[in-house]
Amino acid sequence: MKNSRLIHDYPHQIPFYDVDSMHIVWHGHYVKYLELARCAWLERFDYGYRQMMAGGYAWPVAQLNLKYIRPARFGQHITIRTGLREYESCLKLDYLIFDRDSGEKMAKGATMQIAVHIESGETQYQTPDDWQQRIRQALAAEAQGLPA
């Protein structure tokens, strides 16, 4: 995540229904945690999935990478840190999941989403102008030390 920008931390407590009989998180739930953090990250720019669709675009996940480092357990407080890597041709986000109290790394990952025009179904090779403008403004604010 060292090259990521517009970092956002999303707190989460591991619920009982996400763990198996050993009280550790089933591996597939980590994808859900990335989704929760990504939604919160996007809302910071008033560009959640409803705004995306209202703008005429769907943003499917085209690539997902996840490396498990240490299992999360029932009741544990974790943080999912999300940061931007790319926004002009696609949306690439980096993630780090860590224990809230100790800072111990649990997992790291990355997603890539592409903009697809809803009506035509065509993949866009540039992200929508509205999206790019929002991110440029946030990056400029971040560069000046202001809240993004």
C-alpha positions, 0 to 999 in steps of 0.5 A: 500500500506504500504507493496508494493514496486517499487512504481510508480505514474501515473498522469492523468486528468479526461476527459469529456468523463469519467464523467456522467451528474453529472460530476463525473467519472462513476465507471467502468472507475476506472478499466481503470485508474488502467490499464493505471497505470499498463501499465506505471508501467510495462514499467519501467521494459521494460516488457509491454504487447508486451514484455510479448507476445513476451516471449510467455505469456499472463497475464490475470487479474484473480482478481480485487478489488476496493474500492471507497472512493470519486468521481473524477470529470471532469477536476480533476488531479489525481495520480494513485500510483501503487506498487508491492505486489507479483511477483513470483507466480503471479503479484499482484499490489496495487493501490491508486488513489488520488487528485494530489493537495490535496492528498485526497484519491479517491479509492484504489484497487488491481489486480492479474494477472497470466501468461498463456502460449499462445500456450498451454493455460496452467496457469503457477504456477510460473511467467516466469524467465525473469520477475522474473529476471527483478523484482529482479534487480529492488528490489535490486536497490531500496534496495540500494536507486538507481532508479529501 
